[in-house]
């Protein structure tokens, strides 16, 4: 697949705002409780530093992450917890302490599927990166080329920091022998193991080796049918609006699709659609013929309604 290039006016990609800090354990619950408890949370940085026990740059990073993941949104100058944030973090039937791996996959989905102002590293690496391996030196060159094609004048340092935050969202910053503690430097999304380190290599014009990574492209049974349905519906709303049908290929390989964002094999996507369609209560149907494979959406359910189905089974522990 050829790389797609965007003009400056197409999409306002974000390369910064995270202050070079990946999301950390306990940050989201802390932020959700703080914002829900006071509409002035995060308005005064000094107060937020004291209330949250974080440094100034970390407070700014957390303000960025709660919006990037959809836990909170700006209303005027103040943050407000979204319906999604309430359902996941402030509801007894949700997962306020991120103990269920389905929640982590859901947060990954939210982070990776912005249509407006997407995070560039997530958008590019999950949808457009075609090479089997991921090496920092190679990716930075590609990022620079893409930024120039969009008319964005960004420093190499900005590119490197953005890529590093992407990597350490999914790769531990250090080895762990015990369970992750609240003050861990690691992001909770390392638990989904979307990325793996597969080796090391010395790049051209360098004497220092760099890590080589790859996406884990296999079946992921921890992504439950309810979670897959929620994401399929979310993808449909964002990319296909009121269309009644879309192709199997679009679900498995389309831009921003469940197959792409979760790095699922086509056979696994097909099995999931077959299983969903066999449920008489499902809003989706899957029709296969010699000529085509089509997914049908019978109705357009509310997001909150679809969220409930994610946790309709017992917790799948991290």
Order of alpha helices (4+ residues) and beta strands (2+ residues): alpha-alpha-alpha-beta-beta-alpha-alpha-alpha-beta-alpha-alpha-beta-beta-alpha-beta-alpha-alpha-alpha-beta-beta-alpha
